[in-house]
């Protein structure tokens, strides 16, 4: 029974992670799929393993109409497999119960990995409609397994005698994690309590799908229409052409459309001279999900919070936050908040100093207005140019997409781990811009497939993430098939190069770090493969991989002017690196505000949860009480479009900064050991990346680093020491 969390996408915070129409209300009934004979539907491509290398999905054969029957049969098949294990008459053993469970659900895994990847990256009305039906059924299906009394009895019996079974470390961890999963699902509850947990899980799945759809629809619906090119002063011709193309695609020929990213701050505000338009875009961003329209997410979110609080109480936890943190490396809410509290006062103090500098920049610009949140990015860019004497646009010609990927990310992976990559044109893809690469290990043996989906689309959720089609497992004999998804704006002209911002370069390296975590996995059991680790550890390897984006040897190899072939001047790179601590007060405060808001929501007990009408006031009061409320520094995500906490990062958004503590300490290690060397990569690979979730993550880090994580390098990196 493969770990579903390990199959779902891993998201990067920077641009958002979420991806409809109906407001939340009482859930009275749930959809059911029509029963079909699975054996008779032999034309469904999911019913047999893919014939392509490593089980790569047969996108040329898959139709949207295949998903429903494949899900239904996948549910049915796995339940039959699980019941066969539960109803055995033989004495429970590690092999006939724990290992047998790992082998179940193969059909379901094949369909879910493709379906959820497409729902995130290339959705349509039919996929959205299917998900509305499947989401509650999935919750019910999981409960049929996790709350199976006979199955848990077998697992429990093995768990009690585990220390006398002569098992290795990974096998022992699998028993302990399997038992823990059952208990956390409610296996020890009374029958009445189990019944209510099942109801909660199904109800929550309905609301979660509704929330995700509203987020995506609101991003599209909140795009700002601009009447004239004159209003877009400050934007590059490339950006203006993209806005014109977006308008034309919406039937607004002659106008311009500014689309939004999922964060509260909008990157385009750094360029726009028109202050009124900056304000309009900023306010449109913050209003998403709370405008009182058909996509309003306030009621939906409150219902989700109530269900989480009720379930946590049933399972014996004071709050949902306590329930979540119990299985993370942080372990307790107090530990997570304690780390945030070390950063928050210093970040806010820096942000206030930065605001004073920006206010002076406004005066120097001959203006007399007071700094507002929509002015920050514009004047921060002016100050940065003045202090560091370079324009962000100077970098773009050196950051052509193919060069960044192939001569940058792939090159660093070769130097560190001995990997090489070959583009494959023979694999079918779900969209014309998607690429596939075969990955070879240091010994020349083929080991994985890497899927790269770089461009933004109207039917693609915001942000950047990694997903897995096939997870590595020695038990199953499977090799990794992993994907990276970005949201880079596609050039309008056919022959126009794709030039990245420095931020997008860093994002590419970050997501490729997740992909490496999946590709370098070398575990026995699928439940531990790749990124199947606690959420406050999963971002750690990907954040470490960001360091190679600016490593001199790597940068020199990919930062080549796309027209002249000239390398990026050393002095320009020096200016980029010198500017890295610039605006850190703002960036860190914005992030911490979101992390603390997340914990504030999930520390509520049932009787403390506000109404939907009180949601905005709750946000403000929570940020104020945590000392991170600043009018000119918006929380990175407001609640109605905070997709991370609607999904897998509930009470876990702190994990990015938690992981960054490990990351900064690890970067110190690489510097101490000489940096980009195979021997260093091999140590990091063997002690961390290849181990997946097969070992306690804290123990893995200490074994690698030689001591517990130290926050000092992170404070130094952010200029907060």
N, C-alpha and C positions, 0 to 999 in steps of 0.2 A: 504494500500500500504506500505508494510514493507520497512524499510530503508535498502537499499542494502549494504551500508557501514557497517551496523551492522552485516551483514551476511558474509562478507568477512573476511579473516584471519587477525589476529593481529600478527605482526611480531616483533621478537627480533633482535636487531641490531647486536649483537656480531658476528654472522657467516654469516649474509646476509639474505635477505628475498626473493630473486627472484627465479623465477625459475631460415623461420629459415634459413631459408636458404637464403632468398633473401635480397639484400640490399634495402634500402629505395629508393623509387622513387615516381613519381607522382601517386596518387591514382585515376584511371580513372573509375573503376567500383567496385561494392561491391557485395558479394555473396548473393543469395536469396535461401531460403529453399523452397522445393516443397510443394505445398499445399496438405493437407490430411484432411480427415474427422476425427476430433478428437474422435467423439463418436464411430466410427467404429474400432478404434484401442484399443480395450478393454483389450488387453493382456499386455499393457504397465504398469509396476508396479508403475509409478509415477501418473497415472491418478486417483488413489484413495489414500487416506491417508494410510500410512503404518499401518498394523495390529499389529505391534510390540509395546511394551510399550513405551509411550511418543513419538510415531512417529519415533522411531529409524529406519534408512534406512534398507530396505530389500536387503542387499547386495547380498544375495544368489539368488535373482530373477533379479537383475539389470544387464543388458548387455549394453555394450557401444553403441550398435545400438538403444537403447531406448532413448538416450539423444536428438537427433535431433527432433524427433516427439514430445517429451515432451516439449522441448523448444518452438517449433512452436505453439503447442496448449496452452502452458502457456502464451505466448505473446498474442495470439488471445483471450483467455479467459479474461485476465486482461483488455485488451482494451475494450472488451464488457462490463465488469463490470464498468469500469471508465466512459464509454459513457452513461451507464444507470444512473449513478449518475449525470453526467453533464447535461443530457437532461431531468431531472425531471421538472415537472411543479410546484411542491410544493415550497414554500418559503425556501431558504437555511437555514438549522439549523445545530447545532453542530452534532446532531445525524445522520441526513440524508445525510450529506456531509463529515464532518471530520472523524467521527467514521466509516462511511461506507467505506471511502477510506482505513482505517486501515485494513479492512477485505478483501480487494481485493488481487488477485495475489497468492492464496494459492498453486495452481499447480506449478506456476513458482517458488515459493520459495522452494518447495520440490525438484525440479530438479536442481535448481541453487546451493543449499546448498551442494548437493552431488557432482555435476559436478565440482565445483570449488575446493572442498576439494580434490577430486581425481586428478585434474589437478596439484595441488600443491604437493600432497603426493604420488601419484602412477600413474603418467601419462604414456601414450603410444602414438604411432603414430596416432591412431584413435581419441583419445581424443584431441590431438594437432590439428588435422585436423578439428574436430568439432568446436573447439574454434575459429579457423580462420574464420569460417562461422558465428558463433554466436556472436562474439565480436562486429562487426559493427551493427548487427541487434539489439543487446541489447541497443546500444547507440541510435539507431533510435526509439526503443520501449520506452525508457525513455522520449525522446523528445515528443512523441505522448501524453504522460500523462502530463509532466511538461509544455508543451506549448499548452495545450488544452484551448482554449479561454473561452469556456463556463464553464469549470471546475474551472478555475482560477477566473472567475467572481463570482462564488458561494463562493469560499474560501475568496475572497476579501471582499465580503459583510459581511460575518461572522466576519472576522478580524476587520472590522471597528466598529462593535457593540459589540466586545468581552467583554468589561468591564461591560456591562449591562446584561450579560447572566447568572450571578450567578454561575460561574464555579469554580471548585477547582484549585489548583496550577498546577497539572499535565495536566488537560484539557486546561487551559489557555496557558501553554507552548506548547502544541500540536498545537493549533491554530497558535500561533506566529511562531513556527518552520515550519509549513506547508506553511504558507504564505511566509516566508523567502526562503524556498526551491524553490518555484515557481519563485520568483523574481530573485534569483541567477541563475536559469536556463534560464532566459530571457523572462519571461512572460510579462514584461512591454515594450519590444522592438517592433519596427515596424515589419511588415510582412517580409520585405526584410532582416532585421537583424535576425529575427528568422530563416529564411531559411538558412542564412549563419552559424548560431550557430549549426543548425542540421547537416549541411555538415561537420563542424569542428568536432563535436562529433563522427561522423561515421569515418572520416579520422583518428582521433586520436586513436580510438579503434583498427584500423588495425595496426598502427605503434606500439602501446603498446604491442599487442600480438607478433609482430615481435621482439621487443626489448626483451621481456621475453624469447622467444625461443632462441634467440642468446645468452643470458646470460647462460642459462642452457647448451646449446651446447658447448659454449666456455669453461666452467668449465671442461666438459668431454674431449674436444679436447686438452686442454692445460695441461693435466696431464703429469708429467715428468717421462720418462722411464729411469731406472737405470740399468746398465748392470751387476753389481756385488754386492754381499753382503758387500764386503769390503768398498764400497763407503758409506754404511749406518752406519758407525761407530757412536756410540752414541745413536742409536735407541734401544729401548727395543726389545726383541725377539717377543713380541706380535705385535709391530708395523711392524717389518720386515716380520712377517708371513702374516699380513694383506696386505702389499705391494706385497708380492709374490702371494697371492690369487687374488688380483686385476689384476696383470699381467696375471695370468693364465686365468682369465675370459675374457681377451682381446686377448687370443691366443698367449701370449708372455711367454710361459713356460720357466722357468729358469731365467727370468728377474724380475724386481721389478718396480712397478708403484706407484708414489706418486701423489695422487689425491689432488686437491685444494679445499679450502673452499672459500666462496665468498668475504671475506675481503681481503684487500691488504696484510696486514701481514699474514703470514702462521704459525700456531702454531708449526709445525714440525721443524721450524728453530731454536727453542730453544734447540733442542737435537742434531742436526747434527754437527758432528765435521768437516766434509768435507766442506771447505769454498767455493770451486768452485761449489759444488752442491747446497749449500745455495744460492749462487748468481743466479744460473740457475733457481731455484725454485722461488725465489723472482721476478726475471725479467719476468718469465712466468706469474706470478700472475698479475703484473702491465700491461702487454701487452694485456691482454684479452680485446677483443672488439675493438681493434684499430690496428690489425695486417694486415689489408688489405685483409683478407680472406673472405669467404662467410658468416662468423658470425660477421663481422665488424659492430659495432653499432653506429659509429659516425654520419653518415647521418641520421639514424633513429632517434637518439636523437635530432639532430638539427631540424628535421621536427616537432617533438613533442613540442619542445620549441617554435617554431614559431606559432604553432596552439594555444598553451596556451596563448601566448602573444596577439594574435589576438582576441581570445575569451574574455580575460580580458578587452581589450580596448572596445569591443562591449558592454560589461556589465557595462561600466562606471568606470573601475578601471585603474589606471596608469600602473600597472604591475600584472602579475599572483600572485606574492608574496602578493601584497596588497589584491587581491581577496581572497586568501586562508586565510591569517591572520585575515581577517575581521570576520570570524566565529569561530576563535580559542579563547582560554582564553587570549592569548597574545594581541589580537586585532590588533596590528600594527607591521609592519616590524621593526620600530624603537625600540619598546619594546623588541622584540625577540633579535635583534642584541645588544641592550643595555645590556641584561643579559649575552650574549656570550662575550661581550667586557670586562665584569668584570672578566671573567675567563681566557680569552686568554693570556694576558700578563703574568699572574702568572704561567699558565701552560707551556708556552714556556720557561720562565726563569727556571722553574724546570727541563724541558727537557734538557736544555743546561747544567745544573749542572750534570744531570744524564749521559749525553754524556761524560763529562769530567771524570767521575768515570769509565765509560766503557772503555774509551781510556787508562786509567791507568791499567785496568784489562788486556787489550791486551798486554801492555808492560810487566806486571807481568807474563803473559803467555809465555814470551820469543819471542813475535812476534813484528814486526816493521811496520805493515801496519796501515793505517788510518781507523778509524771506518767508516763502511758503513751501510746502512739500513739493509742489509742482515746479518750483524753481531750483530745487537742490541739484538735480543731475546736470542741468544746463550750466549753472555757475560753478559746480564742482569741476566740470570739464574745462571751463575757462581757467580756473585756478591751477588745475593740474598741468595744463599747457604752459602756463606762466612759470610754475615752479620747476617743472621737469623739461620744459622747452621741447615738447613734441606733441603732435596731433595724432590721435588714435587712427585717423585715416591713413597716416603714413605707414602703418603696419600692414594693412590689408593686402597690398600687392605682394607681400612676402608670404602670405598665408593662403595659398591656393589649396583647395580641399584635397585633391589627390596627393599632392606633395605632403601635406600634413599627415594624412593617413598612412601612406606607403613609405615615404622617406622619414616620417616622424614616428608615429605609433608603432608601425611594423618594424622599423629599424631598431628602435629601443628594445622591443621584445626579442629581436634577434640577438642583440648584444648581451642582454641580460639572461635570456633563457635558451638561446639557440634556435628559436622558432623561425620558420620561413613561411611565406604565404604565396599562393598561386591563384590568380583569378580564374574562376570556372564559368564559362559561358553556357554550359550544357544543363544547368539546373533551372527549372522553371521558377518564376517569382510571382508574387501577388501584385506587383506594381513595377512599371518599367524602369524606375530609377534605382530599384533594389539590386545590390550586387552580392555575389557569393564568392568566398575565397576558401580554398582548401588549405589547411594548416598542417605543417610538417614539423616534427620534433627535431632536436639537435642531431639525432642519428639518421635523419632523412626519412623516417617512417611517418606515414600519414597518421594524424591523430585527432583531427576535428574539422568542422566546417564553421565558418564565420560569415554571418549575414549582416550586411551594412545597409541601413535605410536612412539616408542623410537629410532628406528635404521635408519641409513643412507642407501640410495639406489641410484642406478644410475638414476632412474626415479623420484627421489624426489628432490624438490628444496632445496637449502642450507638454513641453519639457523634453527630457532626454532620459532614456532608460535602457536596460539590458533585459532580454528575455531568453528563455531556454526552450527549444523545441524538443531536444533529446538531452537527457542528463547522463553524465558518465557513471558507469557502475561496473565493477568487475563481476559482480554477481550476475548481472543481466547481460554482460558482454557488450555494453553500449558505449559509444563514443559521443563526445559533446557536439551538439549543433546549437550554437548560441547566436544571438542577434544583438546589435546595437541600433538604437533609434535616436536620431537627432531631429531638430526642428530648424534647420538652416533654410533661409529663404532661397528658393530656386531662382537663378538668373532668368530674366525675361527673354533675352536673346539666345538663340540656339547655340551660338559659338561663344557666348559670354562666359568667362571663367567664374567659378564659385570662389569668391574671396571671403575669408573668415575674419571675424574680429578676434582679438586675443582671448576674450572670454569664451568664444566658440571653440577656439583651439584647446583651451583648458578643459572644456566640457568633453570634447572628443577624447582626449587622453583619459579623463575620468571614467567615461563609460567603457573605454577599452580596458581599463583596469578591472571593471566588473567582468568583462568578457574573458580576460585572462584567468580570473578566479574560476570561471566555469570551465574553460578549455584545459587548464592545468590540473584539474581535479583528478585525484588518483585514490579513490575510496572503493570499498567493497560494496557498500549498500547505497541504493539510490536515495534514501532519506537523508543522507549526509553529503550528497554531491554538490560541488561548487559553492554557490552562494546560499546554501541551506544552513545558515548560521543566524544567531540572534540579530535583530534589526539594528542594535547599537554596536554591532561589529561588522556588519555587511558593507558599510561604506568605507571602512578602513583601508582595504587593499586598493580600492579605486582611487581614494584620495592620495595614497602613496604614489600611484602611477602618474599623477599630475606633475610630480617633480621633474619628470623627464622632458616635459614640454619646453622647459627653459634650461635644460642641461646643455652646456656649450657644444658638446659633440653631437647631440641630437639636433639641436636648433640649427647648427651649421649645415646639417644634412638636409633639412626640409625648408628652412626659411630662405627661399630663393625667389627673387623677383620674377613673377610669371611672364613678363615681357622681355626683360634684359638678361635674365639668368644670373644676375649679380646677387651675391649673398647679402643678407641683412647686415648693414654696417654695425660694427661693434658698439659704437657710441649710441646707436638707436636702441639696441638691446639693453645697454647699461641704463638708459633712461626708463625703459619698460620695467626693469627689475627694481630700480630705485623708487618707482611709483607704486610698487605693490602694497606698501603700507598706507598709501594715500586713501583717505575716505574709509578707513577700517572702522572708525567709530560708528559711522552711519551703517555700514554693511553688517557689522556684528550686532548692533542694537536692533536692527530690523529683524535679523534672524532670531536673536534671543527672545524678542517680543513674541514671535510666532511659537517658539518652543515652550515658553512659559504660558502662553495662552492655551496651547494644547494640554499641558498638564493641569491648568486651572479648570478646564472643562471636565477633564476625566478624574479629577479629585472630588467631584460633586457626588453626594449621596442623592437618592431619589427625591427626598424632601427639599433639597437645595436647588434643584434644576429650575431655571427661570422659564417663562413662557417665550414663545417665538417673538412676541412684541417687545420683550425685554432683552433680546439677544444683543443688540447693539450696546445697550447700557452695560450689560455684563462684560462685554469685551473691554470697554473703556475702563471700568472699575478694576478688572483683573490686571490689566496692564499698569494701571496706576499703583495698585497695591504691590506689584512686583518691582516698581521703580523704573519701568522701561517705557512709560507713556511720554512720547514727544510728538507734538503736533507736526513738526517738520520731518519726522522720521516715521513713515508708516510701517505697521507690522507687515512682514513679508507676505503673509496671506491672511485675509480676513476670513472669519469662520464660514460664510456661505460659499466660498470657493477654495476652501482648504482641503483639497482632495486627499492629501496625505493622511489626514486624521479621520477622514471618512472611510479610508481603506486600511492598509496594513501598518500605518505609522501612528495609529491612535495611541496617545500617551507615549509616543516614541519619536517625536520629531526632534527631541533633544539629541538623538543618536548621531546626527551629523557632526555636531561639535564634540560629542563624546568620542566618536571615531577619529576626529581630527586631532585629539590629544595623542592617540596612538600613532596617527600618521606623522605628526610633527616630530615625535620621539624617534620614529623609524627613519625619517629623513636624516636626522642627526646621525643615526647608525650608518646609513649609506655614505654620508660624508666622511665619517670616521674611518670607514673601510675602503675608501677610494672610489666610491661611486659606481659608474656604469661598467661593472665587471661581471663576467660569467660566474665567478666563484661567489660573488655577492648575490646574484640572481638565483643561483642554485640553492643557497642557504634559505633565502626568502621563499622560494618555491617549495623546497622539501619540508620546511618547518611550519609553513603557513598556507600558502596558496593551494597546495595539493591535498591538504588535509580536510578541506571543506568543514563540515560540522562534526567530523568523526572524533573530535577531542574538545574538551572544554576550552573555549576561546581565550580565557584569561591565562590558562596554563600554557597554551600555544604561544601567546605573546611573551610571557616571562621566559619561556624556553628559548625563544628567538632573541629577545633583547637582553636577557640576563638580569632584568629587574622589572618591577612594576612600572606602569606608564607614569611619566613625569609631565606635568602641565607646563613647566617652564619653557620648553621649546615653542609651544603654541603661543604663549603670551609674548614671547620674543618675536615670533613671526608676525603677529598682528599689531605689534607696537604697543602692547598693553602692559608690558612689564615695568 
